Every structure is written in structure tokens, then in C-alpha cells.
Amino acid sequence: MTALERSTRRTTRRTVARRRAAAAIVGVAILGLLAGCDLIAPQDTKYIQETADGVNGDIGAIFIGNAVLLTSDPSGTTGLVATLVNQGESKEDVRISTDSGTETVTVKPAESVQLGTSGGQSVTFEGLGAKPGSLAFVTFETSTVRETLNVPVLDGSLPQYQDLVP
């Protein structure tokens, strides 16, 4: 083998090695850029929101889930549909108030109470005057914490609520 052939082989090997190294560097850079998006962009899976018709809230150890008001006549009876979950270690009395009255519901430790469902506890308000499609203030209160939620008012036009309208 001549010196020229050896030199050509070395140059070819160096060129191939350089190309491989360059391809590896480009690949690592692309992966770094793609992974960097997760560092900057907010990750939606960290903040899971319940998709429901109603609103959620917390009053101390009590979680309020999917609260909606149901009525067919704004001047008549309006019923509250919600789930109250006691995440604490002691019994809680929850006062539920609107402009037209107050109801009290007791929730035992590690228990959930369904409001306004068949087989659940009934919470109704007379003459609230809230029209379907509007929002109404409902205050949930324990002995230590109080929260007022802007609760949607619905009627029985949605199939899941047809049997729950008072």
C-alpha cells in the first residue's frame, strides 16, 4: 500500500468519524431542545380540573363537588345538587345558605354525602328567584371556615338532571 492510499484511508476514517460525532451532537442538541419545552411550558397534568356542570370548593376539611342549583320555576322550589366529602377526622355540620334560607347537613369523618340525588339528602330553597342559565350565591360554612360559591342554576333540560329537579 502506498503512502497516498494510507493517507486517503486515514482521511476517509476521520471524515466518517467526524460525521458520526456531528450527527450525535446534533441528535443530543435536538433532544435537549425538545426536553426543554417541558421545563418552560406549564404541564396541564399537574393541575387536574374536574370537568362538570357545577362548581367545586373547600371549607376546611370539607370538599364541595359539582354544586348546581336546579329549578323549573324561579319563584318556586330550587334544589341543590352537590357532593360533600369530609376529609377530616371529626364530624362536621355544614350550613348551606342562600338569600331564601339555610339548611344544615352533617358529614361524618371519611364520609361523602350526596345532596339532591335520589337516595341522597334533600336541600331545597323556596322562592330563591334564580333563573336557569344564571348564577346564584350559595354559602357553605362549618364552625371555622366559610366560602361563598357562585353556583350555576340549571333546569331539567339536560338528561342527567331531568329526574332531580324539585
TAWOKA-V547708 format. One line per field, one symbol per residue. ss: DSSP state (a for helix, b for strand, c for the rest). A space follows every 10 residues. Layout:
ss=???
This chain:
ss=ccaaaaaaaa aaaaaaaaaa aaaaaaaaaa aaaaaaaaaa cccaaacccc ccccbbbbbc cbbbbbbbbb ccccccbbbb bbbbbbcccc cbbbbbbbcc bbbbbbbccc cbbbbccccc bccbbbcccc ccccbbbbbb bccccbbbbb bbbbccccaa accccc
